[in-house]
């Protein structure tokens, strides 16, 4: 386990050194500023004289906000009173020295004090303004307010979370907000890259609602839940879907373990473990579809095999046999985990003098060093004098002459070795923003994402996750194939991979080799458990990542035994892809300053840990505090999920202050409760939670979720209907902001609804929607254009097995 260290050498190497960011925290996406600060940016938290409300955000420990301590570490604090002319003048002086403004205010707040976006851009034309609001600056939901649970409900996550036949279940922690913060960080660096190459500032209109729909169990993109050639929007059932039986959670002597047996080799190892006499020895069961048909019977046999063994012993035996398996950890076990502590996943954080706790250290490693916690969260205004005294506006970049919106990453070339969901998404993010992304593939070791139950060469998930890419077939296990690949590396800016650590090194293509070939290339290494630590080379899949990090044990109904409900989610793949993209963009920005590339790496398992830093910190200080909470907030009442009129219809409602409680009582016609002083405070409502829930629940049970949302939002109460994926197309906010577009692919019978942009912008163009490639579809084109090979040379290389071209694509 590491400790917080602040050294000049480390600070000099951080990729965002020299970037100044000013942040208005909103208590929802504050991790955006924290990640930028981790990567070396100077992040200034702008606070009013009384301090930002996030300084008191729960959970607290001895009166200290653990949220503030974790989300605002590495930042500076500047106090300005924007209600005064002097304060606004000072703010404009600060803006003149700022690269990026993170504005977490609700719509209209800065305009009301004369500090509109146009005013700020007039003061600093190359300023990038990232306006982060609940629903965006435009559209019919513009003035809605939301909690984490409201976003989870409205974005289409809640309807698929939980067990069939039971209430929908909120995921643990604040995954909606934290996932949106990752997307916002990616957008912030896109804006910074565009500014560096265009010289012009921008206003980036970022909607948390849209971000949650895109990155937390998305219904668009690589979903893993599409079937029969349909989009997930058209194939998801009305109620909670049945968990994937190929990812079973199996009881053992002292808890649970989870398996993820997918390919034939893994099944053979599991079959051998079951012994010679079981009824599924037939070679047909090497086919995943055949095993799906008998999954319940298979899982029962496995349960009988495991019931008398301890989880730790099963993990060791599984590793010996090559069976993907993980113990189901709880947060206390995660904090003590040998692997995580060996690789510096956690660090010590001083909460107050004499009180230290354990906290996730940060998402990324840069050139082998963790880019994470260095400095404590600031005291109120501790940096005001120094910041104001040092103001000296830098030179403005020459204003670019542009004819219209552009794709910010145009001109970059990315080699994409990524596989399955996280790999597909990382490459797509760059392709959507204009980079030339070349997917490097080989039929002998195919991308698992290309395999389907039906054997189709093109599926909705492939079409979504690989749109806008090219595909070249290269055999990296032949000398000539590696030589050709290195020639591509020389001409590229980025290489993405998410193999098990050591895979590229075993091919003679490790970072030292590739950086020697091209010192300017940026290498991304993404793996399940990271590239260091005793378990780094263990097979890892999303279900096993969730089990090992405590997410599976937390995502359950508190009063229902063995009700683990993460069996249909693909978290954290989409968020992991964006963390990878953040790391790559940060190193590309550093390359502009230093001329050198580098290596950025991440462990997908650490996504969940770093998305819950305050809860793991609290668990280290108050053991047993990070436990399943179900649909009830620990800290506020009323705050949860309530049944509405109709079959399986629900509404999320959150009251976070006493004024909202008064508004709520007036809306639901319970003015008789207004004078009940026992319910006037949040503490009183928590003490009488059952009574409060009964009051709210009785009214909502007579309302449709959408009607209730309109009425409650109009009164200033955060509330939101549970939206299903099939309702996306008709959602008025999505329609107004162009959230969904139509993606056509010649290998599919009908167009697919697909996500559009990551943010609305004055200067960023919408992504192109070029069809995803078949495997090896562009081999000849890329070999000729980039490798300088003629048709005869390409034919010979294909015949020799060094290159591969596309096999005939089936008709749609």
C-alpha positions in Angstrom: 0.0 0.0 0.0 1.3 3.4 -1.0 1.1 6.7 0.9 0.5 10.2 -0.4 3.7 11.6 -1.8 4.3 14.9 -3.5 7.6 15.2 -5.2 8.9 17.5 -7.8 10.0 14.7 -10.1 6.5 13.2 -10.0 4.8 16.5 -10.7 7.1 17.2 -13.6 6.2 14.0 -15.3 2.4 14.3 -14.9 0.8 14.7 -18.3 -1.5 17.7 -17.6 1.2 19.9 -16.0 0.6 23.5 -16.9 -3.2 23.1 -17.5 -5.2 25.5 -15.3 -8.8 24.4 -14.5 -11.4 26.4 -12.5 -14.2 24.3 -11.0 -17.6 25.1 -9.7 -18.3 21.8 -7.8 -21.9 20.4 -8.0 -21.5 17.5 -5.6 -22.3 15.1 -8.5 -19.4 15.0 -11.0 -16.7 16.4 -8.8 -14.5 13.4 -9.7 -13.9 15.1 -13.1 -11.8 17.8 -11.5 -10.1 15.3 -9.2 -9.0 13.1 -12.2 -7.6 16.1 -14.0 -5.8 17.1 -10.8 -4.4 13.6 -10.4 -3.0 13.9 -13.9 -1.2 17.1 -13.1 -3.6 19.9 -13.9 -3.9 22.8 -11.4 -7.5 22.6 -10.4 -8.9 25.6 -8.5 -12.1 24.9 -6.6 -14.0 28.2 -6.7 -16.0 28.7 -3.5 -18.3 31.4 -2.1 -17.3 33.0 1.2 -19.4 30.5 3.2 -17.7 27.6 1.5 -19.1 25.1 -1.1 -21.9 22.9 0.1 -19.9 19.9 -0.9 -17.7 20.5 2.2 -20.6 19.0 4.2 -21.6 16.3 1.8 -22.3 12.9 3.4 -20.9 10.6 4.5 -19.2 12.3 7.5 -16.7 11.0 9.9 -16.2 13.1 13.1 -17.8 16.0 11.3 -15.5 15.7 8.2 -17.0 15.1 4.8 -15.4 12.0 3.4 -16.9 12.9 0.0 -15.1 16.2 0.1 -11.8 14.7 1.3 -11.8 12.2 -1.6 -13.3 14.1 -4.4 -11.3 17.4 -3.9 -7.9 16.1 -3.0 -5.0 17.5 -5.1 -7.1 20.7 -5.7 -6.7 24.4 -4.5 -9.3 26.6 -3.0 -10.2 30.1 -4.1 -12.9 32.1 -2.4 -14.7 34.8 -4.4 -18.0 36.5 -3.9 -19.6 36.6 -7.3 -22.5 38.6 -5.9 -20.2 41.6 -5.7 -18.7 43.7 -8.5 -15.2 43.2 -7.0 -15.7 39.4 -6.9 -16.8 39.3 -10.5 -13.9 41.4 -11.6 -11.5 39.0 -9.8 -13.2 36.1 -11.4 -12.7 37.5 -14.9 -9.0 38.1 -14.0 -8.7 34.4 -13.0 -10.5 33.3 -16.2 -8.0 35.2 -18.3 -5.4 32.7 -17.0 -7.6 29.6 -17.3 -7.7 26.9 -19.9 -10.8 25.0 -18.8 -13.8 26.0 -16.7 -15.8 23.2 -15.1 -19.2 24.8 -14.5 -21.4 22.5 -12.3 -23.9 25.2 -11.7 -27.6 24.7 -12.7 -28.6 26.5 -15.9 -28.7 30.3 -15.7 -26.8 30.8 -12.5 -23.7 32.5 -14.0 -25.9 34.4 -16.4 -27.8 35.8 -13.5 -24.7 37.6 -12.2 -23.6 38.8 -15.6 -21.1 36.0 -16.3 -22.6 34.3 -19.3 -20.6 32.0 -21.5 -20.4 34.7 -24.2 -19.0 37.2 -21.5 -16.4 34.7 -20.5 -15.4 33.9 -24.0 -15.1 37.6 -24.7 -12.6 37.8 -21.8 -10.8 34.7 -22.9 -11.6 33.6 -26.5 -9.7 30.3 -26.2 -11.4 29.3 -23.0 -13.1 25.9 -22.9 -16.3 25.9 -20.9 -17.7 22.5 -19.8 -21.2 23.2 -18.5 -22.2 20.1 -16.5 -25.9 20.0 -15.7 -28.5 17.3 -14.9 -30.2 17.3 -18.3 -28.4 19.8 -20.5 -28.8 23.5 -21.3 -31.6 22.9 -23.8 -34.7 20.7 -24.1 -37.9 20.3 -22.1 -36.1 18.8 -19.1 -33.6 21.7 -19.0 -34.7 22.9 -15.5 -35.3 19.5 -14.0 -33.1 18.6 -11.0 -32.0 15.1 -10.3 -30.4 12.8 -7.7 -28.3 9.8 -8.4 -31.4 7.6 -8.1 -33.4 9.8 -10.4 -30.7 9.6 -13.0 -30.5 5.8 -12.6 -34.3 5.6 -13.1 -34.6 7.9 -16.1 -31.5 6.8 -18.0 -32.8 3.2 -18.4 -30.6 1.5 -15.8 -33.1 0.8 -13.0 -35.5 -1.1 -15.2 -33.0 -3.8 -15.8 -31.5 -4.0 -12.3 -32.7 -6.5 -9.8 -34.3 -10.0 -9.9 -37.3 -11.0 -12.0 -40.5 -10.7 -10.0 -39.0 -8.3 -7.4 -38.8 -4.6 -7.2 -36.2 -2.8 -9.4 -33.0 -2.4 -7.4 -30.7 0.6 -7.3 -27.1 -0.2 -7.9 -24.8 0.5 -4.9 -23.1 3.8 -4.3 -23.5 6.7 -6.7 -22.6 4.9 -9.9 -24.7 7.1 -12.1 -23.0 10.3 -11.0 -19.5 8.8 -10.9 -19.9 7.2 -14.3 -21.0 10.6 -15.7 -17.9 12.2 -14.1 -15.7 9.9 -16.2 -17.6 10.8 -19.4 -17.2 14.5 -18.5 -13.5 14.1 -18.0 -13.2 12.5 -21.4 -15.2 15.4 -22.9 -13.0 18.0 -21.0 -9.9 16.6 -22.6 -11.5 16.4 -26.0 -12.2 20.1 -25.6 -8.7 20.9 -24.5 -7.2 19.0 -27.5 -9.5 20.8 -29.9 -8.6 24.1 -28.4 -4.9 23.4 -28.7 -5.3 22.6 -32.4 -7.8 25.2 -33.4 -7.0 28.1 -31.1 -10.7 28.7 -30.3 -12.6 28.2 -27.2 -15.9 26.4 -26.9 -19.0 25.8 -24.8 -19.5 22.1 -24.2 -23.1 21.4 -23.1 -22.8 18.2 -21.0 -25.9 16.3 -19.8 -25.5 13.9 -16.9 -28.8 12.3 -18.1 -27.3 11.5 -21.5 -24.0 10.4 -20.0 -25.5 7.9 -17.7 -27.6 6.5 -20.6 -24.3 6.1 -22.6 -21.9 4.6 -20.1 -23.7 2.9 -17.2 -25.3 -0.3 -18.7 -26.1 1.5 -22.0 -28.9 0.4 -24.2 -27.0 1.7 -27.1 -23.4 0.7 -28.1 -21.9 -2.6 -27.2 -24.5 -3.9 -24.9 -24.2 -7.6 -24.7 -28.0 -7.9 -24.5 -29.0 -7.6 -28.1 -30.4 -10.7 -29.7 -31.8 -12.1 -33.0 -30.4 -9.2 -34.9 -32.2 -6.6 -32.8 -31.1 -3.6 -30.9 -31.2 -3.8 -27.1 -33.9 -1.1 -27.3 -36.1 -3.7 -29.0 -35.1 -6.9 -27.3 -35.0 -6.1 -23.6 -37.9 -7.5 -21.6 -40.5 -5.4 -19.8 -39.4 -6.6 -16.3 -36.0 -7.4 -14.9 -34.1 -9.8 -17.2 -32.9 -13.2 -16.1 -29.2 -13.2 -15.2 -26.7 -14.8 -17.6 -26.4 -18.4 -16.4 -22.9 -18.6 -17.8 -21.7 -16.3 -15.0 -23.1 -18.3 -12.0 -22.6 -17.3 -8.4 -22.0 -20.6 -6.6 -22.1 -21.1 -2.8 -19.2 -22.7 -1.2 -18.1 -23.6 2.4 -17.4 -20.0 3.5 -19.3 -17.7 1.1 -19.6 -17.6 -2.7 -17.5 -17.7 -5.8 -18.3 -16.7 -9.4 -17.3 -18.4 -12.6 -17.1 -17.1 -16.1 -16.4 -20.1 -18.4 -16.7 -19.0 -22.0 -14.3 -20.5 -24.5 -13.8 -24.2 -25.3 -10.5 -24.5 -23.5 -12.0 -23.1 -20.3 -14.9 -25.4 -20.6 -12.6 -28.4 -21.0 -10.8 -27.4 -17.9 -14.1 -27.1 -16.0 -15.3 -30.4 -17.4 -12.2 -32.1 -16.2 -12.6 -30.6 -12.7 -16.2 -32.0 -12.6 -14.7 -35.5 -13.2 -15.1 -38.3 -15.7 -18.7 -39.3 -14.9 -20.8 -36.2 -15.4 -23.3 -36.2 -18.2 -21.8 -33.3 -20.2 -18.6 -34.8 -21.4 -19.8 -34.8 -25.0 -17.7 -32.6 -27.3 -20.8 -30.7 -28.3 -20.8 -28.8 -25.0 -17.6 -27.0 -26.0 -20.1 -24.8 -27.9 -21.3 -22.0 -25.7 -24.8 -22.2 -27.1 -25.1 -25.8 -26.2 -24.0 -25.1 -22.6 -26.5 -22.3 -22.3 -29.3 -24.8 -22.9 -28.2 -26.9 -20.0 -26.7 -24.2 -17.8 -29.0 -24.8 -14.8 -28.1 -28.5 -14.6 -24.4 -27.7 -15.1 -24.4 -25.0 -12.4 -26.0 -27.5 -10.0 -23.2 -30.0 -10.6 -20.7 -27.2 -10.0 -22.4 -26.2 -6.7 -22.2 -29.8 -5.5 -18.5 -29.9 -6.3 -17.8 -26.6 -4.5 -20.0 -26.9 -1.4 -17.4 -28.3 0.9 -14.4 -26.2 -0.2 -13.4 -22.7 1.0 -13.4 -19.8 -1.5 -9.7 -19.3 -1.3 -8.9 -22.9 -2.0 -11.3 -22.8 -5.0 -9.6 -19.7 -6.4 -6.2 -21.4 -6.2 -7.5 -24.6 -7.8 -9.2 -22.7 -10.6 -6.0 -20.8 -11.3 -4.1 -24.1 -11.5 -6.7 -25.5 -14.0 -7.2 -22.4 -16.0 -10.8 -21.9 -15.0 -11.9 -18.2 -14.7 -13.2 -17.9 -11.1 -13.2 -15.3 -8.4 -14.2 -15.2 -4.8 -17.1 -12.9 -4.0 -15.5 -10.3 -1.8 -17.1 -7.8 0.6 -15.6 -4.3 1.0 -13.6 -5.2 4.2 -12.0 -8.0 2.3 -11.2 -5.8 -0.7 -9.4 -3.4 1.6 -7.2 -6.2 2.8 -6.8 -7.9 -0.6 -3.2 -8.9 -1.2 -3.2 -8.1 -4.9 -4.7 -4.6 -4.6 -2.4 -3.7 -1.8 0.7 -5.0 -3.6 0.0 -2.8 -6.6 -0.7 0.4 -4.7 -4.5 0.4 -5.4 -5.0 1.9 -1.9 -3.2 4.7 -0.1 -3.5 6.3 3.4 -5.4 9.6 3.6 -5.4 11.9 6.6 -9.0 12.7 7.4 -8.1 15.0 10.3 -5.1 15.2 12.6 -4.5 11.8 14.1 -7.1 10.1 12.0 -6.1 8.2 8.8 -8.0 5.9 6.6 -7.5 3.9 3.5 -8.7 5.1 0.1 -8.4 4.2 -3.6 -5.3 6.0 -4.9 -6.4 6.9 -8.5 -7.5 5.4 -11.8 -4.4 5.5 -13.9 -0.7 4.8 -14.0 1.6 6.9 -16.2 4.9 5.4 -17.3 4.7 3.0 -14.4 3.8 5.5 -11.7 0.4 6.0 -10.1 -1.1 9.3 -11.1 -3.3 9.8 -8.0 -3.5 11.3 -4.5 -0.7 13.7 -3.6 -2.2 16.4 -1.5 -5.1 16.7 0.9 -8.3 18.5 0.0 -7.8 22.2 0.6 -9.0 24.2 3.6 -11.5 26.9 2.6 -9.7 29.7 0.8 -6.3 28.5 1.6 -4.9 29.4 -1.8 -6.9 32.6 -2.5 -4.1 35.0 -1.8 -1.5 33.1 -3.7 -3.7 32.6 -6.8 -4.9 36.2 -6.9 -1.3 37.5 -6.4 0.0 35.4 -9.3 -2.5 36.3 -12.0 -0.8 37.1 -15.2 -2.8 36.3 -18.3 -0.9 34.3 -20.8 -0.9 35.0 -24.6 -4.0 34.0 -26.5 -3.6 31.5 -29.2 -4.1 32.8 -32.6 -7.8 32.5 -33.5 -8.3 29.8 -36.1 -10.3 30.4 -39.2 -12.9 27.5 -39.3 -15.7 27.0 -41.8 -17.8 25.0 -39.3 -17.8 22.2 -36.7 -14.9 19.7 -36.8 -14.1 16.4 -35.3 -11.4 17.1 -32.7 -9.2 14.0 -33.2 -8.9 14.3 -37.0 -5.3 13.6 -38.0 -4.6 11.0 -35.3 -4.0 7.4 -36.2 -4.9 4.7 -33.7 -3.9 1.0 -33.8 -6.7 -0.9 -32.0 -5.8 -4.3 -30.5 -8.7 -4.0 -28.1 -11.1 -6.9 -27.6 -14.6 -7.6 -26.3 -16.5 -4.6 -24.8 -13.9 -2.4 -23.1 -11.6 -2.7 -26.1 -14.2 -2.1 -28.7 -15.5 1.0 -26.9 -12.1 2.6 -26.4 -11.3 2.4 -30.1 -14.8 3.6 -31.0 -14.5 6.7 -28.9 -11.4 7.8 -30.9 -13.0 6.8 -34.2 -16.2 8.8 -33.5 -14.1 11.9 -32.9 -12.3 11.7 -36.2 -9.2 9.6 -35.6 -8.3 6.9 -38.1 -8.7 3.7 -36.1 -7.3 0.5 -37.5 -8.5 -2.6 -35.8 -5.7 -5.2 -35.9 -7.1 -8.8 -35.9 -6.2 -12.4 -36.5 -8.6 -15.3 -37.1 -6.5 -17.8 -35.0 -7.0 -15.6 -32.0 -10.3 -13.8 -32.7 -11.8 -10.9 -30.7 -14.3 -12.5 -28.4 -16.7 -9.7 -29.2 -17.0 -11.1 -32.8 -18.2 -14.4 -31.5 -22.0 -14.8 -31.3 -24.4 -17.5 -30.3 -25.7 -17.7 -33.9 -22.2 -17.5 -35.6 -23.2 -14.4 -37.4 -20.3 -12.4 -38.9 -22.1 -9.2 -38.0 -24.2 -8.5 -34.9 -25.7 -5.3 -33.5 -23.0 -5.2 -30.8 -20.2 -5.4 -33.4 -21.9 -2.8 -35.6 -22.2 -0.4 -32.6 -18.8 -1.0 -31.0 -16.7 -0.9 -34.2 -18.4 1.8 -36.2 -16.1 4.2 -38.1 -13.1 1.8 -37.9 -11.0 -0.1 -40.4 -9.9 -3.7 -40.0 -6.6 -5.3 -41.1 -5.7 -8.9 -40.6 -2.1 -9.4 -39.4 -0.5 -12.5 -37.9 1.5 -11.1 -34.9 2.9 -14.6 -34.3 4.9 -14.6 -37.5 8.2 -12.7 -38.0 6.9 -10.9 -41.1 3.6 -10.1 -39.5 5.4 -8.4 -36.6 7.6 -6.5 -39.0 4.5 -5.2 -40.8 2.9 -4.3 -37.5 6.0 -2.3 -36.5 5.8 -0.4 -39.8 2.3 0.6 -38.8 3.4 1.6 -35.3 6.0 4.0 -36.9 3.1 5.8 -38.6 0.7 5.8 -35.7 0.0 8.0 -32.7 -1.7 5.6 -30.3 -1.8 1.8 -29.7 -4.8 0.5 -27.6 -4.7 -3.0 -26.0 -6.6 -4.8 -23.3 -4.9 -8.2 -23.2 -3.8 -10.1 -20.2 -0.5 -8.5 -19.0 2.5 -10.0 -20.7 0.7 -10.9 -24.0 2.4 -8.3 -26.2 5.8 -8.9 -24.5 5.5 -12.6 -25.4 5.1 -11.6 -29.0 8.2 -9.4 -28.8 6.0 -6.3 -29.0 6.3 -4.9 -25.4 6.4 -1.2 -24.6 10.2 -0.9 -24.8 10.2 -2.4 -28.3 7.4 -0.2 -29.6 8.7 3.0 -28.0 12.0 2.3 -29.6 10.3 1.9 -33.0 8.3 5.1 -32.4 9.3 7.2 -29.3 6.2 9.5 -29.9 3.6 6.7 -29.7 1.2 6.6 -26.7 0.5 3.0 -25.5 -2.6 2.1 -23.5 -2.5 -1.0 -21.4 -5.9 -2.0 -20.0 -6.5 -5.3 -18.1 -8.8 -6.7 -15.6 -6.5 -6.6 -12.6 -3.7 -4.3 -13.8 -0.2 -5.1 -15.1 1.4 -5.6 -11.6 0.5 -7.5 -8.5 0.3 -11.2 -7.7 -3.0 -11.7 -9.6 -2.2 -9.5 -12.6 -2.0 -12.4 -15.1 -5.2 -14.1 -13.8 -7.9 -14.4 -16.4 -10.4 -11.5 -15.9 -13.9 -10.8 -17.2 -16.4 -8.3 -16.1 -18.4 -10.6 -13.8 -15.2 -11.7 -12.1 -14.0 -8.0 -11.8 -17.3 -7.2 -10.1 -17.0 -10.1 -7.7 -13.4 -9.3 -6.7 -14.1 -5.6 -6.0 -17.1 -6.1 -3.8 -19.6 -4.8 -6.3 -21.4 -8.1 -6.6 -21.8 -8.5 -2.9 -23.2 -4.9 -2.6 -25.6 -5.1 -5.6 -28.3 -7.2 -3.9 -31.5 -6.9 -1.8 -30.4 -6.5 1.8 -33.1 -8.9 3.2 -33.0 -11.5 0.4 -30.4 -14.2 0.6 -28.2 -14.8 -2.5 -30.0 -12.1 -4.4 -26.9 -10.8 -6.2 -28.3 -8.7 -9.1 -25.4 -7.8 -11.3 -25.8 -10.8 -13.6 -27.0 -8.7 -16.6 -24.8 -5.7 -16.2 -21.6 -5.2 -18.2 -20.2 -2.7 -15.8 -17.4 -1.5 -15.7 -16.5 -2.1 -19.4 -17.9 1.1 -20.8 -16.5 3.3 -18.0 -13.2 1.5 -18.3 -13.0 2.3 -22.0 -13.4 6.0 -21.1 -10.8 5.9 -18.4 -8.5 4.4 -21.0 -9.4 7.2 -23.4 -8.7 9.8 -20.7 -5.3 8.4 -20.1 -4.4 8.4 -23.8 -5.6 12.0 -24.4 -3.7 13.2 -21.4 -0.5 11.7 -22.8 -1.2 13.1 -26.2 -1.5 16.5 -24.6 1.8 15.9 -22.8 3.4 14.9 -26.1 2.5 18.3 -27.5 4.6 19.8 -24.7 7.5 17.3 -24.6 7.6 15.5 -27.9 7.6 12.1 -26.3 5.0 9.4 -26.0 4.7 7.0 -23.1 2.7 4.3 -21.5 -0.6 4.7 -19.6 -2.1 1.7 -17.9 -5.2 0.9 -15.9 -6.9 -2.0 -14.0 -10.6 -2.3 -14.8 -11.2 -3.7 -11.3 -10.1 -0.3 -10.0 -12.9 1.5 -11.7 -15.5 0.5 -9.1 -13.0 1.2 -6.3 -12.2 4.7 -7.4 -15.9 5.4 -8.1 -16.6 4.8 -4.4 -13.6 6.4 -2.6 -15.7 7.9 0.2 -17.4 4.6 0.9 -14.1 2.6 1.0 -12.5 5.3 3.2 -15.5 5.1 5.6 -15.3 1.3 5.6 -11.6 1.6 6.7 -12.7 4.0 9.5 -16.0 2.4 10.4 -15.9 -1.3 9.5 -19.2 -2.7 8.3 -20.5 0.6 7.0 -20.2 -0.2 3.3 -23.0 -2.7 3.0 -26.0 -3.3 0.7 -28.6 -0.5 1.1 -31.2 -1.6 -1.4 -33.6 1.2 -2.4 -33.3 3.2 0.8 -30.9 6.0 1.2 -28.9 5.8 4.4 -28.8 9.6 4.8 -32.0 11.1 3.5 -35.8 10.5 3.7 -37.8 10.3 1.6 -35.2 9.1 -1.0 -35.8 5.9 -2.9 -37.9 4.1 -5.5 -41.7 4.1 -5.2 -44.4 2.0 -6.9 -46.8 4.0 -9.2 -50.1 3.2 -10.9 -49.8 0.4 -13.5 -47.9 -2.8 -13.9 -44.2 -2.6 -12.8 -44.2 1.2 -12.9 -41.9 3.1 -10.6 -40.7 6.6 -9.8 -37.5 7.7 -8.1 -37.9 10.6 -5.6 -35.3 12.3 -3.5 -35.7 15.0 -0.9 -32.3 16.3 0.2 -33.4 19.4 2.3 -36.3 20.6 4.4 -37.5 23.0 1.8 -38.0 20.3 -0.7 -40.0 18.4 2.0 -42.3 21.3 2.3 -42.7 21.5 -1.5 -43.5 17.8 -1.6 -46.2 17.9 1.0 -47.9 20.7 -0.8 -47.9 18.8 -4.1 -49.3 15.6 -2.7 -52.0 17.4 -0.7 -50.6 16.6 2.8 -50.6 20.0 4.2 -51.8 18.4 7.4 -48.3 17.2 7.9 -46.6 20.6 7.4 -46.8 21.5 11.0 -45.4 18.2 12.2 -42.1 19.4 13.7 -40.9 15.8 14.1 -40.8 15.5 10.3 -39.6 19.1 9.6 -35.9 18.0 9.7 -34.2 15.3 7.8 -33.1 13.7 11.1 -36.7 13.4 12.1 -37.8 12.0 8.8 -35.0 9.4 9.0 -36.2 8.4 12.5 -39.8 7.9 11.1 -38.8 6.6 7.7 -41.6 4.0 7.4 -44.2 6.7 8.1 -42.6 9.1 5.6 -42.4 6.4 2.9 -46.1 5.5 3.5 -47.1 9.1 3.0 -45.1 9.4 -0.2 -46.0 5.9 -1.5 -49.7 6.3 -1.0 -49.8 9.3 -3.3 -47.4 7.9 -6.0 -49.4 4.7 -6.1 -52.2 6.7 -7.6 -50.0 8.5 -10.2 -48.4 7.5 -13.5 -44.6 7.8 -13.2 -44.4 10.5 -15.9 -47.3 12.6 -14.6 -45.8 12.5 -11.1 -42.4 13.5 -12.5 -43.9 16.6 -14.2 -45.8 17.7 -11.2 -43.0 17.1 -8.7 -40.3 18.7 -10.9 -42.5 21.8 -11.4 -42.5 22.1 -7.6 -38.8 21.8 -7.2 -38.7 18.2 -6.0 -36.1 15.9 -7.6 -38.1 13.0 -9.1 -38.0 10.9 -12.2 -39.9 8.1 -13.9 -38.3 4.7 -14.5 -37.7 4.7 -18.2 -37.4 1.5 -20.3 -35.1 1.2 -23.2 -38.0 0.8 -25.6 -39.1 4.3 -24.6 -35.9 6.0 -25.5 -37.0 6.9 -29.0 -40.0 8.8 -27.7 -38.3 10.6 -24.9 -38.8 14.3 -25.5 -35.4 15.3 -24.0 -33.5 12.8 -26.1 -35.4 13.9 -29.2 -34.8 17.6 -28.6 -31.1 17.1 -28.2 -30.6 14.6 -31.0 -29.4 11.9 -28.7 -30.2 8.9 -31.0 -29.3 8.5 -34.6 -29.8 5.6 -37.1 -26.9 3.3 -37.9 -27.1 1.3 -41.1 -24.9 -1.7 -41.8 -25.1 -3.8 -45.0 -24.8 -7.0 -42.9 -27.9 -6.3 -40.8 -31.5 -6.4 -42.0 -32.6 -3.1 -40.5 -31.0 0.1 -39.2 -30.0 0.3 -35.6 -30.7 3.1 -33.2 -27.3 4.3 -31.9 -25.9 6.9 -29.6 -25.0 10.2 -31.3 -22.5 12.6 -29.7 -20.9 12.7 -26.2 -21.7 16.4 -25.8 -23.4 19.3 -27.5 -20.9 21.9 -28.7 -20.5 25.0 -30.7 -17.6 23.6 -32.7 -17.5 19.8 -32.4 -19.1 18.0 -35.3 -21.4 15.0 -34.8 -19.6 11.7 -35.4 -19.7 10.0 -38.7 -21.6 6.7 -38.9 -19.5 4.5 -41.2 -20.3 0.8 -41.0 -18.2 -1.4 -38.7 -15.7 -3.5 -40.7 -15.8 -7.3 -41.2 -12.6 -9.0 -40.0 -9.8 -8.1 -42.4 -12.1 -6.0 -44.6 -9.5 -3.3 -45.2 -6.3 -5.4 -45.2 -5.5 -4.7 -48.8 -6.3 -1.0 -48.6 -4.2 -0.4 -45.5 -1.4 -2.6 -46.7 -1.2 -0.6 -49.9 -1.7 2.9 -48.5 0.4 2.7 -45.3 2.8 -0.2 -46.0 3.5 0.6 -49.6 2.7 -3.0 -50.8 1.4 -3.7 -54.3 -1.3 -6.3 -55.1 1.2 -9.1 -55.8 3.1 -8.6 -52.6 -0.2 -8.5 -50.6 -1.3 -11.8 -52.3 1.9 -13.5 -51.3 1.7 -12.3 -47.7 -1.8 -13.5 -47.5 -0.9 -16.9 -49.0 2.0 -17.1 -46.4 -0.4 -16.4 -43.5 1.3 -13.1 -42.6 -1.7 -11.1 -43.6 -5.4 -12.0 -43.8 -8.1 -10.5 -45.9 -11.8 -10.6 -45.4 -13.7 -13.9 -45.9 -16.8 -13.5 -47.8 -19.4 -11.5 -45.8 -22.9 -13.1 -45.7 -25.8 -11.2 -47.1 -28.1 -9.5 -44.6 
